[in-house]
C-alpha cells in the first residue's frame, strides 16, 4: 500500500539520477491519483480510473499550479461520476461548456480543422464568423444556442440582401454546432434543415456557368497590356494555363523549369493534395522568361514588400469591369472559359480535365495513372493558338500582340 503524499513530499520529489523516462508515484491518500515526474523535474498530476469497465488515464494538471488538495478533490469528483459511466473528458467538456461562448467555441473549432483544411477555406470560415455570426450571437453561451438563434443569424445576413451568403453562414453555424456536439460541449444540435432556411431569406447556391465570349476574351487580353505589367502577367497566365487564382498568384521560381517548359504546383498548396504539372505554352513561357533574372528566387509575381506575393487581383477586377463596360465576371470564370474552350477545340475530356487539375474518379482513378503530359501540352498550345487568332481578329481594336520576346 503506497503512502499518502504530503505537500512537503511532493515539493521535494526529484527525478532519479540518469533517468530517461517519466516516473510515477501513487498517492496512498487518494485512490487513483498519480504524480508523474519527468527526467527534467516536471511534475504532473494524473488520474487512473475505470469507466464502463475500461481503465483510462487522464491528465489533471501540472504541479504546483494544481496543488495536492485540489488534485485530490478533482479525483474524487471524476471517480464519483465515472461510476455513472462518465469519462473524465466528458466531465471536462461539460465544465468548459458552462462558460464557453459561441466565439470561444468557433476559435477552438477553427484551430482543430486548420490541420486538415486549406488555408483559404479556414480564412473563409473565420471571415464568415467575424462578419456575420459574432456580431449577432458571439457572446451567447454555446450550451444555450437554440433553433431561434440560428434563424436570427441567417435572417440578419439575408436582411442585408446577401441571400447566398446567408446560406453559407447557415452551413458554418451548423458545422460548428455539430463539432461542439462531438466534443461534448452541447447535447444535441438544433433541428433545422437547410431548405427550411429559405423561408428566412437564405438562397440555395447555384453553380456558376459564366464563361467569357470570344469577343470578351479578346477584349480582356487587350486590356491586360494596359493595366500594369504585374497585373497583366497575372491575368495572362490565368488565361493561358487555366489554373486557379491563388496557384498562379503564388507561383514560385523553384516550381518553374524554364528549360523543360513546365510549372509544378506542389501538393502542399494544390487543392487535390498531389503535385500538379502544368505544361507551359510558348506564350506562357515567354511571359515567365521576361520576368526571370539569373538566380531569381521567391514569388514569380512578387508584390509590394519583401517576400509577399501579388495581391492586387481585387483592384484589377474592379478596373477591368469598368473598362469592359460593366460586364461582370470572376477570375474563376476565366478558368471555366479555358476548360470550355478546350472542349470546343476538340480536346478529349480526360485530357481537358487533367489540364485544369481535376482528378479522375471511380475505377479510372485506380487503373489509369497515365499523366498525359504530352497531350496536355498539345492542348494548351492549341488553346494559345486559338487565343492568338482571337487577338489577331481584334487587331482593328488595337489589340496588343500576345507573344512577348523573352
C-alpha positions, 0 to 999 in steps of 0.5 A: 500500500503506497503512502499518502503524499504530503505537500512537503513530499511532493515539493521535494520529489526529484527525478532519479539520477540518469533517468530517461523516462517519466516516473510515477508515484501513487498517492496512498491518500487518494485512490487513483491519483498519480504524480508523474515526474519527468527526467527534467523535474516536471511534475504532473498530476494524473488520474487512473480510473475505470469507466464502463469497465475500461481503465483510462488515464487522464491528465489533471494538471501540472504541479504546483499550479494544481496543488495536492488538495485540489488534485485530490478533490478533482479525483474524487469528483471524476471517480464519483461520476465515472461510476455513472459511466462518465469519462473524465473528458466528458466531465471536462467538456461539460465544465468548459461548456458552462462558460464557453461562448459561441466565439470561444467555441468557433476559435477552438473549432477553427484551430482543430480543422486548420490541420486538415483544411486549406488555408483559404477555406479556414480564412473563409470560415473565420471571415464568415464568423467575424462578419456575420455570426459574432456580431449577432450571437458571439457572446451567447453561451454555446450550451444555450444556442437554440433553433431561434438563434440560428434563424436570427443569424441567417435572417440578419445576413439575408436582411442585408440582401446577401441571400447566398451568403446567408446560406453559407453562414447557415452551413458554418453555424451548423458545422460548428454546432455539430463539432461542439456536439462531438466534443461534448460541449452541447447535447444535441444540435438544433433541428433545422434543415437547410431548405427550411432556411429559405423561408428566412431569406437564405438562397440555395447556391447555384453553380456558376456557368459564366464563361467569357465570349470570344469577343470578351476574351479578346477584349480582356487580353487587350486590356491586360497590356494596359493595366500594369505589367504585374497585373497583366502577367497575372491575368495572362497566365490565368488565361493561358494555363487555366489554373486557379487564382491563388496557384498562379498568384503564388507561383514560385521560381523553384516550381518553374523549369524554364528549360523543360517548359513546365510549372509544378504546383506542389501538393502542399498548396494544390487543392487535390493534395498531389503535385500538379504539372502544368505544361507551359505554352510558348506564350506562357513561357515567354511571359515567365522568361521576361520576368526571370533574372539569373538566380531569381528566387521567391514569388514569380509575381512578387508584390509590394514588400519583401517576400509577399506575393501579388495581391492586387487581383481585387483592384484589377477586377474592379478596373477591368469591369469598368473598362469592359463596360460593366460586364461582370465576371470572376477570375474563376470564370476565366478558368471555366472559359479555358476548360470550355474552350478546350472542349470546343477545340476538340480536346478529349475530356480526360485530357481537358480535365487533367489540364485544369487539375481535376482528378479522375474518379471511380475505377479510372482513378485506380487503373489509369495513372497515365499523366498525359503530359504530352497531350496536355501540352498539345492542348494548351498550345492549341488553346494559345493558338486559338487565343492568338487568332482571337487577338489577331481578329481584334487587331482593328481594336488595337489589340496588343500582340500576345507573344512577348520576346523573352 
